[in-house]
Every structure is written in C-alpha cells, then in structure tokens.
Amino acid sequence: MKKAILFCILLGTISTVNAQNCQPDNNISEPGIYPEYIDTGNVGSSYRHVFQILALKDTTVKFGPNTITATVDSVVVHSISGLPSSFNYLCEPPRCVFTWEAVGCIAVVGNPDESEKGVHPLEIQLTYYADLGSATVPVRDTIEDFVLVIEDSSMTSSIELAELENGIELGPNPSSNGIFKYSSEKVLHKIVVTDYQGRLIEEINETSVQGTIDLSQNSPGSYMIRFHTDTGVFVRRVLR
C-alpha cells in the first residue's frame, strides 16, 4: 500500500513538472531578465529559447506631486510583439505574473520558415504593480533590448565555437574590456562583426590564424562574430 501511495505521489510530481511551460532557475538571485540576448533561429528547425525572470522588489512611482519608492507587488507580461507569425510564448507561472519572491520564466517557441528569415526587433509589454500600502499603482513599461534573428537553414553558422570541434577558439566571453582573442586551425578568409540587429560593425579581410577583435569603443551589449573559412561560416555570440 505504501509503495502504491509513493508511486502516485511520484507520478503526480512528474506530471506537474512535465506540465510546466518552462523550468525556472532558482539559482538566480539578482533581479533581471536572463540571458541578455535571445538565441538565433534557423529556417526549418524548431525553435525554443527560455528567459529567466526575477522581478524587482522596489521601484519608484509618481504618486500625485511626489515620486516615492514602493514595493513591487507583481509584474505582468502582457505581450511580446515583433515575433514571427509562427512563434508564440509560454509563461511559468502560466498567467505571466512574476514577483520578486520567486524566479519565473518565459519560453519563446516557433517553427521558422523561409518567409520569416531576417531580423525581428522585439517589444516586451509589461506592467509593474507598485504597492503603496493604501493603493496599488500600475506602471506600464516596454523592454526593447531583444532582437530575434532567423537565419537560412543552409548556413553552418549554428555551430557553436565554444565546442572547439571546428578548430576555432575565441575568448574571453563575456569580455570586460571589449577585447576578444581568437586562434584558428583553419584558414580564415574573412571575419565579420555585427551587432544584434545585423548592422555591420567591422569587416576584417586580411586575417591570420590568430589575432584580436577590438570592441572596446563599442557600446556594451551582444555582438555576432562570423568566421569565414573553406568549410563554412562559423558564428559566435559574444557579450561586450
């Protein structure tokens, strides 16, 4: 009988976990949205990217003529606009209500096709509910820090350089000073650096098997570095 009860409890636990839209990372302790970038998608391949979210505990709000500090009761994500038509998002908790007391998450999922190839700036529409004691004040906000890139499935750029299987090393990542060192076992024909909206930052046509990429004069953020070789184009996302 005890074994049967234990089995039922275990089965219920597994069902609950499987029913989750994504798995919150409870190791996160600093408020914010993690990671600071969104993964690139490939045409013809199913896509899934998970954001981890821990809400702020306090915020400042305008209340009458005064600006005061208030406790954040909750943060509600209303929509993520700019996603390709085949994409959707799922929250955990399911109603997209996040607090400072527990980490939540959002899974962005889709099946990109050829028509969705390109750069998709995203806007996350949300409301902070500030608890003033005598009243709860909604504060609307929009986060515009994320850009989803959908690439052609024929590109080999989805291979991560961190795996070192392609014989190219790049680091440190992230870089505190914006200087990245690379070395390659392959012949490099060109190195192209773009920001996360696809805008060209630098193109290096005369390359050696090792060198540096200097982003120290660029704004902090996410960048894409593409290494062009005889066997394909390899890409690495880096944080400056």
VOPAGU-2260 file (C-alpha; in pm, 1 decimal, decimal comma):
REM VOPAGU-2260
SITE   aa  ch    i         X         Y         Z
SITE  MET   A    0       0,0       0,0       0,0
SITE  LYS   A    1     281,7     241,5      93,2
SITE  LYS   A    2     457,3     165,5    -235,9
SITE  ALA   A    3     136,2     240,9    -426,2
SITE  ILE   A    4      92,8     575,7    -245,2
SITE  LEU   A    5     458,5     664,5    -306,0
SITE  PHE   A    6     421,1     577,8    -675,2
SITE  CYS   A    7     111,9     800,6    -704,9
SITE  ILE   A    8     294,3    1091,6    -540,2
SITE  LEU   A    9     592,9    1045,6    -771,0
SITE  LEU   A   10     368,9    1021,6   -1076,9
SITE  GLY   A   11     188,0    1339,4    -976,1
SITE  THR   A   12     518,8    1520,9    -930,2
SITE  ILE   A   13     643,1    1410,8   -1273,1
SITE  SER   A   14     313,9    1516,8   -1433,7
SITE  THR   A   15     338,9    1860,5   -1270,8
SITE  VAL   A   16     696,9    1909,5   -1391,4
SITE  ASN   A   17     612,0    1795,1   -1743,2
SITE  ALA   A   18     312,5    2029,1   -1746,7
SITE  GLN   A   19     533,2    2331,9   -1688,1
SITE  ASN   A   20     585,5    2560,3   -1985,4
SITE  CYS   A   21     948,6    2611,9   -1880,2
SITE  GLN   A   22    1166,9    2541,0   -1579,6
SITE  PRO   A   23    1256,6    2840,5   -1356,4
SITE  ASP   A   24    1621,5    2861,1   -1249,9
SITE  ASN   A   25    1605,6    2907,4    -874,4
SITE  ASN   A   26    1980,4    2980,2    -854,9
SITE  ILE   A   27    1911,9    3333,9    -982,2
SITE  SER   A   28    1911,1    3590,0    -701,3
SITE  GLU   A   29    1958,6    3924,8    -879,4
SITE  PRO   A   30    1650,6    4089,3   -1036,8
SITE  GLY   A   31    1650,9    4096,5   -1415,8
SITE  ILE   A   32    1585,6    3904,7   -1736,8
SITE  TYR   A   33    1838,7    3634,5   -1827,4
SITE  PRO   A   34    2017,2    3578,6   -2060,8
SITE  GLU   A   35    2078,5    3927,5   -2201,8
SITE  TYR   A   36    2034,2    3801,8   -2559,5
SITE  ILE   A   37    1795,6    3573,2   -2746,1
SITE  ASP   A   38    1922,9    3274,4   -2944,1
SITE  THR   A   39    1932,0    3282,6   -3323,8
SITE  GLY   A   40    1680,2    3057,9   -3503,6
SITE  ASN   A   41    1724,7    2856,9   -3822,8
SITE  VAL   A   42    1473,5    2811,4   -4104,2
SITE  GLY   A   43    1322,6    2460,7   -4093,3
SITE  SER   A   44    1433,1    2387,0   -3734,4
SITE  SER   A   45    1205,6    2404,8   -3430,8
SITE  TYR   A   46    1297,5    2693,1   -3201,9
SITE  ARG   A   47    1289,2    2729,3   -2824,4
SITE  HIS   A   48    1451,8    2995,1   -2608,0
SITE  VAL   A   49    1388,4    3039,3   -2235,8
SITE  PHE   A   50    1407,1    3370,8   -2049,9
SITE  GLN   A   51    1450,4    3359,5   -1672,2
SITE  ILE   A   52    1279,1    3646,5   -1488,3
SITE  LEU   A   53    1311,9    3774,4   -1132,4
SITE  ALA   A   54    1110,7    4090,5   -1065,0
SITE  LEU   A   55    1238,1    4393,4    -878,3
SITE  LYS   A   56    1140,3    4419,8    -514,6
SITE  ASP   A   57    1117,4    4800,8    -514,6
SITE  THR   A   58    1055,6    5069,4    -774,0
SITE  THR   A   59     990,0    5443,7    -786,3
SITE  VAL   A   60     648,4    5570,7    -892,7
SITE  LYS   A   61     485,1    5907,9    -943,9
SITE  PHE   A   62     202,7    5945,5    -691,2
SITE  GLY   A   63      36,6    6284,8    -707,6
SITE  PRO   A   64     307,4    6551,9    -695,6
SITE  ASN   A   65     558,6    6315,5    -532,1
SITE  THR   A   66     795,2    6043,9    -653,0
SITE  ILE   A   67     811,0    5767,1    -395,2
SITE  THR   A   68     965,3    5424,2    -350,3
SITE  ALA   A   69     716,7    5138,8    -346,0
SITE  THR   A   70     725,4    4761,4    -313,4
SITE  VAL   A   71     655,1    4577,0    -637,3
SITE  ASP   A   72     354,5    4356,5    -576,2
SITE  SER   A   73     390,4    4183,4    -914,2
SITE  VAL   A   74     496,6    4226,8   -1276,0
SITE  VAL   A   75     263,3    4113,5   -1554,2
SITE  VAL   A   76     386,5    4048,7   -1908,7
SITE  HIS   A   77     100,0    4136,2   -2144,1
SITE  SER   A   78     258,5    4061,2   -2480,3
SITE  ILE   A   79     577,8    4011,9   -2679,0
SITE  SER   A   80     529,5    4193,8   -3007,9
SITE  GLY   A   81     753,2    4155,2   -3310,7
SITE  LEU   A   82     766,1    3775,1   -3303,6
SITE  PRO   A   83     736,8    3599,2   -3643,3
SITE  SER   A   84     388,5    3463,6   -3718,1
SITE  SER   A   85     477,5    3100,6   -3639,0
SITE  PHE   A   86     607,4    3197,7   -3292,4
SITE  ASN   A   87     438,3    3203,2   -2955,2
SITE  TYR   A   88     544,1    3233,8   -2593,2
SITE  LEU   A   89     452,1    3039,1   -2279,3
SITE  CYS   A   90     498,9    3154,4   -1922,3
SITE  GLU   A   91     566,6    2986,7   -1591,7
SITE  PRO   A   92     363,3    3083,3   -1390,1
SITE  PRO   A   93     114,6    3026,0   -1676,3
SITE  ARG   A   94     -58,4    3366,9   -1645,9
SITE  CYS   A   95     273,7    3555,8   -1689,3
SITE  VAL   A   96     258,7    3711,8   -1341,0
SITE  PHE   A   97     605,9    3743,7   -1185,5
SITE  THR   A   98     718,1    3852,2    -837,1
SITE  TRP   A   99    1043,0    3927,2    -656,6
SITE  GLU   A  100     984,5    3626,8    -430,0
SITE  ALA   A  101    1041,4    3355,6    -693,5
SITE  VAL   A  102    1205,0    3315,6   -1032,8
SITE  GLY   A  103     971,6    3268,7   -1328,9
SITE  CYS   A  104    1038,0    3203,3   -1695,7
SITE  ILE   A  105     909,4    3259,1   -2049,0
SITE  ALA   A  106     965,8    3007,2   -2328,6
SITE  VAL   A  107     967,5    3155,0   -2680,7
SITE  VAL   A  108     883,9    2878,4   -2929,4
SITE  GLY   A  109     828,3    2855,2   -3302,6
SITE  ASN   A  110     893,2    2681,3   -3631,8
SITE  PRO   A  111    1053,2    2945,0   -3856,8
SITE  ASP   A  112    1008,5    2917,3   -4232,6
SITE  GLU   A  113    1173,9    3094,4   -4525,3
SITE  SER   A  114     933,0    3389,0   -4510,8
SITE  GLU   A  115    1038,9    3463,8   -4151,3
SITE  LYS   A  116    1411,1    3488,5   -4226,3
SITE  GLY   A  117    1562,2    3816,7   -4111,5
SITE  VAL   A  118    1585,9    4045,0   -3809,1
SITE  HIS   A  119    1289,0    4080,1   -3571,2
SITE  PRO   A  120    1314,3    4350,7   -3300,6
SITE  LEU   A  121    1100,5    4250,3   -3002,2
SITE  GLU   A  122     899,6    4459,0   -2758,2
SITE  ILE   A  123     800,7    4309,9   -2423,3
SITE  GLN   A  124     494,4    4496,1   -2291,2
SITE  LEU   A  125     452,4    4472,7   -1914,6
SITE  THR   A  126     302,9    4640,3   -1609,1
SITE  TYR   A  127     459,9    4681,6   -1266,1
SITE  TYR   A  128     203,9    4689,8    -985,0
SITE  ALA   A  129     350,7    4910,5    -711,0
SITE  ASP   A  130     210,3    4858,5    -361,3
SITE  LEU   A  131     187,7    5192,6    -178,0
SITE  GLY   A  132      12,3    5048,5     124,9
SITE  SER   A  133    -308,0    5241,8      73,9
SITE  ALA   A  134    -320,5    5178,1    -302,8
SITE  THR   A  135    -169,9    4967,2    -581,4
SITE  VAL   A  136     -48,4    5175,3    -874,1
SITE  PRO   A  137       6,4    5020,5   -1221,7
SITE  VAL   A  138     320,5    5137,0   -1404,2
SITE  ARG   A  139     338,9    5043,8   -1773,6
SITE  ASP   A  140     677,1    4970,6   -1932,5
SITE  THR   A  141     822,9    4836,0   -2257,5
SITE  ILE   A  142    1150,5    4641,8   -2288,6
SITE  GLU   A  143    1315,6    4678,9   -2630,9
SITE  ASP   A  144    1653,6    4514,3   -2563,0
SITE  PHE   A  145    1599,6    4190,6   -2758,6
SITE  VAL   A  146    1630,1    4112,9   -3129,0
SITE  LEU   A  147    1542,9    3771,0   -3274,9
SITE  VAL   A  148    1747,9    3673,1   -3581,0
SITE  ILE   A  149    1622,8    3397,0   -3812,8
SITE  GLU   A  150    1890,8    3260,4   -4046,6
SITE  ASP   A  151    1888,5    3038,3   -4354,9
SITE  SER   A  152    1897,1    2669,1   -4264,2
SITE  SER   A  153    2172,7    2612,2   -4522,0
SITE  MET   A  154    2417,4    2816,2   -4316,9
SITE  THR   A  155    2660,2    2629,7   -4095,3
SITE  SER   A  156    2673,9    2925,8   -3858,5
SITE  SER   A  157    2464,5    2746,3   -3599,1
SITE  ILE   A  158    2776,1    2553,2   -3495,7
SITE  GLU   A  159    2894,7    2692,5   -3165,0
SITE  LEU   A  160    3262,2    2784,1   -3147,6
SITE  ALA   A  161    3264,6    2701,2   -2778,7
SITE  GLU   A  162    3254,6    2331,3   -2869,2
SITE  LEU   A  163    3600,3    2371,5   -3034,1
SITE  GLU   A  164    3510,1    2099,8   -3286,0
SITE  ASN   A  165    3567,8    2345,6   -3569,0
SITE  GLY   A  166    3918,7    2432,9   -3450,1
SITE  ILE   A  167    3843,3    2796,9   -3366,2
SITE  GLU   A  168    3881,2    2942,1   -3018,0
SITE  LEU   A  169    3752,8    3280,5   -2904,6
SITE  GLY   A  170    3760,8    3444,4   -2564,6
SITE  PRO   A  171    3713,1    3569,4   -2306,9
SITE  ASN   A  172    3334,9    3576,8   -2332,7
SITE  PRO   A  173    3198,6    3795,3   -2190,1
SITE  SER   A  174    3485,3    4044,9   -2213,6
SITE  SER   A  175    3504,4    4322,5   -1955,6
SITE  ASN   A  176    3720,4    4546,3   -2177,1
SITE  GLY   A  177    3576,5    4453,4   -2518,2
SITE  ILE   A  178    3892,5    4278,9   -2641,0
SITE  PHE   A  179    3845,7    3925,5   -2777,6
SITE  LYS   A  180    4135,0    3697,2   -2876,5
SITE  TYR   A  181    4090,9    3428,5   -3142,1
SITE  SER   A  182    4300,4    3143,6   -3279,1
SITE  SER   A  183    4213,9    2903,0   -3560,0
SITE  GLU   A  184    4337,2    2573,8   -3700,0
SITE  LYS   A  185    4158,9    2664,7   -4024,6
SITE  VAL   A  186    4247,8    2921,6   -4288,5
SITE  LEU   A  187    4037,8    3231,6   -4228,0
SITE  HIS   A  188    3925,1    3434,8   -4528,6
SITE  LYS   A  189    3720,3    3697,4   -4351,2
SITE  ILE   A  190    3587,6    3796,5   -4008,8
SITE  VAL   A  191    3263,7    3994,2   -3990,8
SITE  VAL   A  192    3134,1    4160,2   -3672,9
SITE  THR   A  193    2773,8    4279,3   -3648,5
SITE  ASP   A  194    2552,8    4399,9   -3368,3
SITE  TYR   A  195    2242,7    4201,0   -3275,1
SITE  GLN   A  196    2031,1    4397,8   -3519,1
SITE  GLY   A  197    2254,3    4285,6   -3805,4
SITE  ARG   A  198    2432,0    4619,7   -3853,6
SITE  LEU   A  199    2794,8    4590,6   -3967,8
SITE  ILE   A  200    3048,6    4688,7   -3702,1
SITE  GLU   A  201    3371,5    4568,5   -3864,3
SITE  GLU   A  202    3490,7    4350,9   -4152,6
SITE  ILE   A  203    3844,3    4208,8   -4146,0
SITE  ASN   A  204    3956,1    4075,0   -4484,9
SITE  GLU   A  205    4326,1    4021,7   -4415,4
SITE  THR   A  206    4327,5    3759,3   -4144,6
SITE  SER   A  207    4584,4    3541,0   -3974,1
SITE  VAL   A  208    4530,5    3224,6   -3771,4
SITE  GLN   A  209    4533,8    3428,2   -3452,1
SITE  GLY   A  210    4464,3    3784,0   -3351,8
SITE  THR   A  211    4233,1    4015,5   -3159,6
SITE  ILE   A  212    3895,1    4173,8   -3223,0
SITE  ASP   A  213    3863,2    4511,8   -3053,9
SITE  LEU   A  214    3512,2    4618,9   -2949,1
SITE  SER   A  215    3632,9    4841,4   -2665,6
SITE  GLN   A  216    3494,9    5155,2   -2833,5
SITE  ASN   A  217    3153,1    5000,0   -2889,9
SITE  SER   A  218    2858,1    5009,3   -2653,5
SITE  PRO   A  219    2812,6    4719,6   -2409,1
SITE  GLY   A  220    2579,6    4454,4   -2545,5
SITE  SER   A  221    2557,4    4144,8   -2766,3
SITE  TYR   A  222    2753,2    4106,1   -3091,0
SITE  MET   A  223    2785,3    3836,6   -3357,9
SITE  ILE   A  224    3129,6    3738,9   -3487,9
SITE  ARG   A  225    3134,3    3533,4   -3809,6
SITE  PHE   A  226    3447,3    3345,3   -3915,2
SITE  HIS   A  227    3453,2    3263,4   -4288,3
SITE  THR   A  228    3658,7    2951,0   -4369,9
SITE  ASP   A  229    3691,4    2694,9   -4652,0
SITE  THR   A  230    3445,2    2464,0   -4476,1
SITE  GLY   A  231    3175,4    2714,5   -4387,7
SITE  VAL   A  232    3083,4    3015,5   -4180,9
SITE  PHE   A  233    3109,0    2978,2   -3805,6
SITE  VAL   A  234    2943,2    3222,8   -3568,4
SITE  ARG   A  235    2987,7    3312,7   -3203,1
SITE  ARG   A  236    2768,5    3534,9   -2993,4
SITE  VAL   A  237    2973,9    3747,1   -2757,6
SITE  LEU   A  238    2894,1    3990,9   -2479,0
SITE  ARG   A  239    3085,7    4316,3   -2454,4
